[in-house]
């Protein structure tokens, strides 16, 4: 029985690995959606949401899953393929130099705007759409400006601290990722580590949610 289960698991992994190469975008998008969902559920579990009368905030889970599906999945897939092509020439002379250049591009060029995108998208989803946390008045003529203010404030308040934590976590992960994994597995590696990272990000982006949403025009 154990051997049979093991064989099924191995075949599933082989099939998944094949999809990563032959159908990278749908595979990475589906993977990111699932992993960002798990990250937020874990975050809410650590916050004790399951022990409250309201239980888990399913709209919040949906917002994080939406970001994983629409942003993290396709962007990570594109970025690591592009990064590999951009830095290939540096690996010709030195693998160490190639990894260092890759890491610099990833940490200094890619990460800050991607992190800003995360706060912008999640704040927007908190304010508008089917997964919003509170209804927005249809008569609010300054809705767009209000949203811009919320996004700007969120990024201003959270980006520096979050990026510093990012710099403590991701360089080591990415050195190992770039050193040992083929490019078509690198986005998967990032998304997998993101289960823990997303738990942290979800807590950061939702901790001041009630303050952000309680504006006079709403």
TIVEX-802558 format. One line per 4 residues: their letters; for each residue x negated, y, z negated of N, C-alpha, C, O. Coordinates in steps of 0.001 Angstrom, whole numbers. Example, Ala and Ser with C-alpha at 12.3 -4.5 7.8 and 13.67 -1.06 7.14 Angstrom:
! residues 2
AS = -13190,-5690,-7800,-12300,-4500,-7800,-13200,-3300,-7800,-14236,-3319,-8465 | -12850,-2250,-7080,-13670,-1060,-7140,-12900,30,-7870,-13409,1138,-8039 .
END
This chain:
! residues 218
XXXX = -836,-1205,0,0,0,0,-876,1262,0,-627,2214,740 | -1913,1236,-859,-2824,2375,-943,-3573,2552,366,-3774,3673,834 | -3991,1416,961,-4718,1475,2231,-3844,2028,3332,-4300,2825,4152 | -2585,1610,3357,-1645,2096,4368,-1432,3602,4238,-1424,4318,5239 .
XXXX = -1261,4077,3019,-1077,5500,2776,-2318,6279,3187,-2227,7371,3749 | -3481,5698,2896,-4741,6341,3265,-4874,6459,4775,-5319,7486,5288 | -4488,5404,5486,-4566,5417,6948,-3638,6475,7541,-4003,7159,8498 | -2446,6608,6975,-1498,7622,7447,-2074,9013,7225,-1958,9885,8087 .
XXXX = -2695,9219,6063,-3287,10519,5746,-4427,10849,6701,-4536,11980,7174 | -5275,9863,6984,-6404,10072,7894,-5903,10382,9295,-6428,11279,9956 | -4888,9648,9757,-4343,9900,11092,-3731,11296,11181,-3843,11976,12201 | -3087,11705,10098,-2497,13038,10073,-3582,14114,10153,-3417,15116,10849 .
XXXX = -4691,13903,9441,-5799,14854,9480,-6423,14920,10870,-6758,15998,11359 | -6573,13766,11493,-7137,13721,12846,-6227,14458,13817,-6698,15211,14669 | -4928,14240,13689,-3962,14918,14557,-4001,16422,14326,-3965,17207,15274 | -4074,16811,13074,-4124,18232,12741,-5381,18869,13313,-5326,19965,13872 .
XXXX = -6515,18185,13175,-7769,18690,13725,-7675,18854,15240,-8218,19801,15809 | -6982,17922,15879,-6785,18011,17331,-5953,19236,17683,-6255,19941,18646 | -4910,19489,16908,-4060,20669,17152,-4831,21970,16955,-4591,22949,17662 | -5760,21984,15992,-6560,23185,15767,-7359,23563,17017,-7592,24743,17282 .
XXXX = -7772,22553,17774,-8548,22809,18982,-7665,23053,20199,-7959,23926,21015 | -6586,22288,20324,-5761,22365,21534,-4625,23376,21423,-4199,23939,22431 | -4129,23615,20203,-3042,24572,19974,-3381,25440,18764,-2687,25398,17748 | -4461,26234,18879,-4960,26950,17690,-3981,27945,17094,-3829,28004,15874 .
XXXX = -3314,28726,17933,-2452,29782,17384,-1223,29226,16661,-1002,29592,15506 | -418,28367,17277,739,27843,16522,336,27053,15290,1027,27090,14272 | -792,26329,15376,-1245,25544,14223,-1689,26446,13084,-1329,26221,11928 | -2470,27466,13412,-2943,28382,12374,-1797,29209,11798,-1783,29491,10599 .
XXXX = -844,29597,12631,307,30372,12147,1144,29545,11181,1537,30024,10117 | 1413,28293,11563,2187,27413,10679,1444,27172,9368,2046,27170,8295 | 129,26967,9467,-685,26736,8268,-681,27958,7359,-488,27840,6149 | -895,29129,7948,-933,30366,7156,407,30623,6470,447,31041,5313 .
XXXX = 1496,30374,7185,2823,30577,6597,2987,29724,5345,3451,30205,4311 | 2606,28468,5445,2725,27562,4308,1820,27950,3150,2243,27932,1994 | 571,28301,3458,-387,28591,2406,-100,29922,1710,-299,30045,501 | 366,30918,2469,736,32192,1831,1989,32015,976,2143,32687,-43 .
XXXX = 2875,31124,1381,4046,30794,562,3613,30167,-760,4078,30562,-1830 | 2723,29193,-673,2223,28515,-1876,1514,29504,-2795,1670,29450,-4015 | 728,30417,-2196,14,31399,-3003,947,32255,-3839,668,32529,-5006 | 2070,32683,-3238,2997,33529,-3997,3759,32729,-5049,4015,33230,-6144 .
XXXX = 4123,31494,-4726,4801,30648,-5722,3891,30434,-6927,4343,30490,-8070 | 2607,30189,-6668,1651,30032,-7772,1539,31317,-8579,1496,31288,-9808 | 1492,32456,-7870,1402,33741,-8557,2600,33940,-9478,2439,34334,-10633 | 3786,33673,-8975,4996,33837,-9793,5032,32833,-10945,5549,33134,-12021 .
XXXX = 4480,31641,-10714,4417,30641,-11774,3509,31117,-12902,3853,30994,-14078 | 2343,31665,-12537,1421,32181,-13549,2024,33369,-14297,1712,33600,-15465 | 2894,34120,-13610,3558,35252,-14246,4718,34798,-15142,5276,35607,-15884 | 5081,33521,-15080,6164,32990,-15899,7544,33216,-15330,8530,33163,-16065 .
XXXX = 7640,33472,-14012,8938,33740,-13394,9901,32564,-13563,11106,32753,-13731 | 9353,31350,-13516,10214,30170,-13601,10846,30015,-14981,11773,29225,-15157 | 10352,30758,-15947,10897,30666,-17294,11940,31749,-17570,12555,31761,-18636 | 12138,32649,-16621,13097,33729,-16807,14465,33328,-16288,14602,32338,-15569 .
XXXX = 15477,34103,-16658,16841,33810,-16206,16970,33966,-14693,17723,33232,-14053 | 16238,34921,-14122,16323,35157,-12686,15598,34092,-11878,15945,33843,-10723 | 14595,33463,-12477,13826,32450,-11763,12883,33073,-10738,12559,34258,-10813 | 12455,32266,-9793,11527,32751,-8768,12206,33798,-7886,13388,33690,-7560 .
XXXX = 11430,34807,-7512,11904,35847,-6593,11700,35333,-5170,10604,35438,-4620 | 12755,34777,-4576,12637,34162,-3256,12400,35185,-2154,11779,34871,-1138 | 12891,36405,-2348,12623,37453,-1358,11140,37801,-1343,10557,38046,-287 | 10553,37818,-2499,9115,38078,-2585,8328,36962,-1901,7373,37227,-1172 .
XXXX = 8732,35720,-2137,8096,34582,-1457,8219,34744,55,7262,34516,795 | 9417,35142,506,9657,35314,1938,8792,36424,2518,8327,36314,3652 | 8570,37489,1760,7719,38577,2251,6286,38101,2462,5667,38405,3482 | 5770,37362,1505,4400,36865,1638,4288,35846,2767,3305,35833,3508 .
XXXX = 5307,34991,2892,5311,34017,3988,5364,34726,5337,4717,34306,6296 | 6138,35799,5400,6243,36576,6636,4905,37199,7001,4520,37202,8170 | 4202,37721,6021,2880,38278,6313,1943,37188,6812,1179,37406,7752 | 1996,36027,6193,1154,34919,6651,1455,34522,8080,546,34247,8863 .
XXXX = 2742,34494,8418,3162,34062,9753,2850,35101,10820,2315,34765,11876 | 3183,36362,10550,3076,37403,11580,1698,38062,11633,1300,38583,12675 | 980,38043,10531,-293,38769,10481,-1487,37847,10236,-2362,37725,11094 | -1529,37201,9079,-2718,36436,8707,-3012,35308,9692,-4151,35156,10136 .
XXXX = -2005,34521,10035,-2223,33383,10928,-2826,33781,12263,-3927,33336,12588 | -2139,34609,13050,-2674,34980,14367,-3932,35840,14298,-4821,35691,15136 | -4024,36739,13311,-5197,37620,13235,-6441,36827,12862,-7493,37009,13475 | -6339,35950,11868,-7493,35130,11507,-7945,34259,12689,-9139,34134,12960 .
XXXX = -6991,33673,13371,-7313,32811,14509,-8084,33605,15572,-9104,33143,16081 | -7591,34789,15896,-8252,35644,16885,-9604,36127,16383,-10586,36105,17125 | -9661,36558,15144,-10858,37188,14629,-12054,36239,14615,-13141,36622,15047 | -11878,35016,14132,-13031,34119,14010,-13525,33619,15360,-14713,33333,15514 .
XXXX = -12646,33512,16328,-13086,33205,17685,-13867,34389,18266,-14920,34202,18876 | -13352,35596,18079,-14003,36805,18579,-15337,37034,17879,-16334,37367,18519 | -15349,36852,16563,-16569,37049,15781,-17656,36090,16227,-18826,36463,16305 | -17276,34864,16517,-18250,33869,16966,-18887,34295,18291,-20096,34150,18474 .
XXXX = -18086,34813,19202,-18609,35256,20499,-19507,36482,20338,-20547,36582,20989 | -19104,37415,19469,-19872,38648,19281,-21248,38397,18676,-22202,39117,18972 | -21349,37385,17836,-22595,37177,17081,-23410,35996,17593,-24443,35664,17011 | -22970,35367,18656,-23647,34167,19159,-25117,34427,19469,-25970,33581,19200 .
XXXX = -25411,35595,20034,-26790,35901,20440,-27744,35963,19252,-28938,35714,19413 | -27244,36289,18071,-28107,36383,16902,-28526,35013,16381,-29538,34892,15691 | -27753,33983,16707,-28063,32634,16255,-29176,31991,17091,-29767,30990,16686 | -29451,32575,18255,-30473,32006,19139,-31836,32021,18470,-32592,31056,18576 .
XXXX = -32152,33101,17786,-33466,33244,17170,-33485,32812,15709,-34493,32299,15224 | -32377,33019,15011,-32364,32690,13588,-30937,32440,13116,-30062,33295,13254 | -30721,31263,12561,-29390,30956,12035,-29058,31842,10847,-27918,32271,10672 | -30075,32108,10032,-29871,32967,8866,-29457,34369,9296,-28541,34955,8719 .
XXXX = -30135,34908,10311,-29791,36231,10805,-28383,36233,11387,-27621,37177,11176 | -28040,35180,12117,-26705,35094,12700,-25619,35100,11643,-24607,35786,11789 | -25825,34335,10576,-24846,34282,9481,-24756,35636,8787,-23666,36079,8424 | -25899,36293,8603,-25909,37606,7946,-25138,38641,8765,-24383,39439,8209 .
XXXX = -25328,38626,10086,-24611,39566,10949,-23119,39261,10933,-22292,40171,10867 | -22783,37977,10992,-21374,37571,10933,-20730,38050,9637,-19620,38582,9638 | -21434,37854,8546,-20908,38237,7240,-20712,39749,7152,-19716,40225,6607 | -21679,40500,7700,-21566,41958,7674,-20355,42425,8474,-19604,43283,8009 .
XXXX = -20156,41876,9661,-18986,42231,10463,-17694,41879,9727,-16744,42662,9710 | -17673,40700,9123,-16452,40235,8469,-16124,41056,7232,-14977,41446,7017 | -17144,41313,6423,-16902,41958,5132,-16784,43475,5240,-16014,44096,4507 | -17547,44065,6150,-17592,45528,6222,-16682,46110,7298,-16172,47219,7141 .
XXXX = -16477,45385,8374,-15689,45911,9493,-14259,45373,9489,-13306,46130,9672 | -14115,44065,9278,-12788,43440,9370,-11969,43590,8092,-10784,43918,8139 | -12603,43351,6965,-11849,43205,5713,-11127,44469,5253,-9959,44370,4878 | -11747,45651,5257,-11026,46843,4779,-9746,47148,5556,-8710,47366,4927 .
XXXX = -9762,47174,6901,-8497,47434,7612,-7485,46303,7449,-6282,46559,7398 | -7954,45055,7366,-7017,43951,7167,-6343,44050,5805,-5147,43790,5676 | -7107,44422,4803,-6543,44591,3460,-5536,45735,3439,-4491,45640,2795 | -5854,46814,4146,-4918,47933,4245,-3641,47496,4959,-2540,47893,4577 .
XXXX = -3797,46675,5999,-2632,46146,6716,-1761,45321,5777,-534,45408,5828 | -2383,44532,4931,-1633,43716,3976,-760,44583,3080,429,44308,2919 | -1338,45624,2498,-561,46496,1614,521,47253,2383,1620,47465,1872 | 204,47659,3616,1189,48392,4420,2374,47500,4785,3525,47919,4666 .
XXXX = 2100,46280,5225,3172,45377,5653,4022,44939,4471,5250,44962,4552 | 3390,44540,3377,4171,44063,2226,4997,45187,1605,6117,44957,1150 | 4447,46403,1584,5214,47533,1063,6404,47840,1965,7489,48160,1481 | 6198,47743,3274,7292,47962,4221,8381,46906,4048,9569,47230,4055 .
XXXX = 7983,45657,3894,8957,44576,3711,9693,44698,2385,10842,44272,2265 | 9029,45281,1388,9701,45524,106,10788,46593,240,11742,46625,-538 | 10627,47466,1239,11513,48622,1371,12611,48410,2407,13737,48873,2225 | 12287,47709,3493,13245,47518,4593,13348,46040,4971,12499,45221,4617 .
XXXX = 14418,45732,5702,14562,44383,6231,15303,43446,5290,15702,43850,4198 | 15488,42207,5703,16291,41257,4921,15650,40832,3607,16334,40308,2728 | 14332,41051,3459,13649,40613,2253,13313,41769,1319,12497,41620,410 | 13942,42923,1542,13643,44083,697,14109,43821,-736,15034,43048,-984 .
XXXX = 13443,44484,-1652,13748,44282,-3069,14909,45129,-3538,15572,44788,-4518 | 15165,46238,-2847,16267,47111,-3232,16820,47744,-1966,16055,48044,-1049 | 18128,47955,-1894,18711,48551,-687,18261,49982,-478,18036,50724,-1435 | 18130,50365,797,17766,51732,1157,18997,52441,1685,19706,51904,2536 .
XXXX = 19258,53642,1191,20439,54385,1608,20373,54737,3089,19346,55213,3574 | 21467,54504,3804,21519,54807,5239,21467,56306,5474,21083,56755,6554 | 21856,57091,4455,21863,58544,4604,20503,59167,4301,20351,60387,4362 | 19534,58350,3982,18227,58878,3614,17490,59366,4854,16904,58563,5581 .
XXXX = 17512,60676,5105,16892,61240,6309,15376,61179,6243,14705,61251,7274 | 14821,61045,5021,13370,61029,4861,12842,59613,4640,11789,59425,4031 | 13582,58614,5142,13200,57226,4899,11809,56922,5433,11004,56285,4754 | 11525,57380,6657,10222,57105,7254,9105,57775,6469,8063,57170,6217 .
XXXX = 9329,59035,6084,8332,59752,5299,8152,59110,3943,7032,58992,3445 | 9248,58697,3348,9196,58035,2059,8380,56746,2145,7574,56444,1265 | 8603,56000,3211,7851,54760,3405,6368,55061,3573,5526,54377,2991 | 6044,56076,4362,4650,56454,4561,3997,56826,3235,2846,56475,2977 .
XXXX = 4737,57533,2408,4204,57911,1104,3958,56685,236,2947,56596,-462 | 4890,55744,287,4741,54518,-500,3524,53712,-51,2745,53228,-872 | 3376,53578,1266,2254,52816,1816,938,53487,1465,-7,52831,1028 | 883,54803,1659,-337,55549,1358,-713,55436,-115,-1880,55245,-458 .
XXXX = 287,55556,-976,37,55456,-2414,-429,54059,-2807,-1324,53900,-3636 | 190,53050,-2200,-185,51675,-2514,-1627,51400,-2119,-2391,50827,-2895 | -1999,51809,-912,-3367,51595,-441,-4354,52370,-1313,-5389,51841,-1718 | -4019,53630,-1596,-4904,54467,-2408,-5116,53875,-3801,-6229,53897,-4326 .
XXXX = -4052,53349,-4393,-4128,52828,-5761,-4827,51480,-5862,-5462,51180,-6873 | -4711,50662,-4808,-5144,49270,-4925,-6359,48884,-4089,-7022,47895,-4405 | -6671,49632,-3036,-7659,49156,-2076,-9057,49019,-2660,-9746,48040,-2374 | -9488,49972,-3467,-10863,49943,-3970,-11076,48771,-4917,-12023,48000,-4759 .
XXXX = -10194,48641,-5902,-10325,47548,-6868,-10219,46195,-6179,-11000,45285,-6459 | -9257,46066,-5282,-9066,44798,-4582,-10270,44469,-3717,-10692,43314,-3656 | -10824,45468,-3051,-11986,45232,-2188,-13217,44836,-3012,-14016,44011,-2570 | -13371,45413,-4192,-14496,45034,-5051,-14383,43577,-5494,-15374,42848,-5525 .
XXXX = -13162,43166,-5835,-12951,41755,-6178,-13226,40882,-4958,-13847,39824,-5065 | -12757,41338,-3802,-12998,40643,-2536,-14490,40411,-2317,-14900,39327,-1903 | -15294,41426,-2594,-16743,41327,-2392,-17407,40351,-3362,-18504,39858,-3099 | -16748,40075,-4471,-17272,39101,-5429,-16911,37664,-5031,-17585,36716,-5435 .
XXXX = -15851,37512,-4242,-15346,36178,-3908,-15767,35727,-2515,-16331,34645,-2350 | -15491,36565,-1509,-15544,36103,-127,-16923,35948,491,-17086,35046,1314 | -17928,36750,165,-19233,36526,790,-19758,35104,615,-20255,34504,1568 | -19651,34563,-596,-20120,33187,-824,-19308,32192,-2,-19865,31283,613 .
XXXX = -17981,32373,5,-17111,31493,794,-17484,31550,2265,-17577,30521,2932 | -17697,32763,2766,-17951,32926,4186,-19343,32446,4594,-19519,31956,5709 | -20313,32575,3729,-21643,32034,4034,-21546,30531,4258,-22100,30005,5223 | -20846,29845,3369,-20661,28396,3515,-19808,28079,4743,-20079,27122,5469 .
XXXX = -18775,28893,4966,-17888,28709,6106,-18662,28832,7422,-18573,27956,8282 | -19422,29922,7573,-20171,30165,8802,-21336,29181,8970,-21737,28869,10091 | -21863,28707,7861,-23026,27815,7920,-22655,26391,8302,-23391,25735,9039 | -21521,25909,7807,-21253,24481,7942,-20061,24110,8820,-19967,22963,9258 .
XXXX = -19145,25044,9093,-17924,24673,9812,-17917,25187,11249,-18365,26304,11510 | -17409,24378,12185,-17218,24861,13559,-16204,25995,13568,-15391,26113,12651 | -16252,26834,14607,-15425,28034,14638,-13936,27726,14548,-13196,28499,13940 | -13467,26608,15138,-12035,26332,15117,-11541,25893,13741,-10335,25806,13512 .
XXXX = -12487,25611,12809,-12095,25292,11438,-12249,26490,10495,-11815,26424,9345 | -12851,27569,10959,-13178,28664,10052,-11944,29413,9557,-11873,29784,8385 | -10974,29636,10441,-9732,30272,9994,-8989,29377,9008,-8383,29867,8055 | -9035,28057,9239,-8402,27115,8317,-9062,27192,6944,-8380,27185,5919 .
XXXX = -10384,27266,6928,-11110,27391,5657,-10658,28642,4911,-10380,28598,3712 | -10589,29757,5638,-10182,31016,5018,-8756,30917,4481,-8482,31330,3355 | -7853,30371,5285,-6467,30249,4851,-6329,29328,3637,-5474,29552,2781 | -7175,28289,3564,-7119,27364,2428,-7585,28049,1147,-6931,27954,108 .
XXXX = -8723,28741,1229,-9210,29485,63,-8212,30580,-303,-8109,30990,-1459 | -7486,31039,704,-6493,32095,487,-5346,31659,-423,-4605,32514,-909 | -5176,30371,-666,-4145,29956,-1619,-4422,30610,-2970,-3526,31179,-3595 | -5678,30519,-3409,-6055,31182,-4655,-6107,32683,-4508,-5647,33415,-5385 .
XXXX = -6674,33157,-3384,-6790,34592,-3156,-5411,35238,-3033,-5190,36337,-3540 | -4492,34559,-2365,-3142,35094,-2198,-2407,35193,-3524,-1578,36082,-3725 | -2720,34269,-4429,-2137,34339,-5764,-2514,35666,-6416,-1685,36328,-7041 | -3778,36038,-6259,-4263,37322,-6785,-3635,38494,-6032,-3151,39437,-6657 .
XXXX = -3637,38448,-4685,-3089,39538,-3886,-1604,39745,-4151,-1131,40879,-4231 | -878,38650,-4284,555,38756,-4541,818,39458,-5855,1736,40269,-5967 | 9,39142,-6844,149,39811,-8145,-151,41301,-8026,541,42134,-8612 | -1207,41630,-7249,-1594,43035,-7078,-500,43823,-6373,-112,44899,-6829 .
XXXX = 0,43287,-5259,951,44053,-4446,2333,44133,-5073,3119,45010,-4715 | 2650,43230,-6008,3980,43232,-6607,4022,43762,-8036,5106,43911,-8602 | 2872,44049,-8627,2878,44408,-10053,3561,45745,-10323,4150,45949,-11384 | 3475,46660,-9341,4104,47973,-9529,5330,48141,-8651,5736,49265,-8354 .
XXXX = 5917,47036,-8236,7021,47066,-7281,8198,47901,-7773,8761,48689,-7013 | 8571,47732,-9034,9728,48468,-9551,9467,49960,-9559,10388,50741,-9317 | 8237,50382,-9831,7909,51803,-9838,7986,52389,-8429,8461,53508,-8234 | 7505,51607,-7440,7482,52086,-6069,8887,52257,-5519,9160,53205,-4782 .
XXXX = 9776,51342,-5876,11091,51314,-5238,12086,52253,-5890,13074,52614,-5250 | 11880,52663,-7121,12840,53510,-7813,12569,54982,-7505,12075,55729,-8348 | 12905,55378,-6277,12746,56768,-5876,14105,57441,-5946,15122,56756,-5839 | 14164,58770,-6124,15439,59472,-6319,16419,59293,-5177,17627,59278,-5411 .
XX = 15927,59153,-3914,16838,59074,-2778,17380,57686,-2566,18187,57471,-1662 | 16955,56730,-3384,17484,55374,-3247,18444,55050,-4370,18988,53947,-4418 .
END
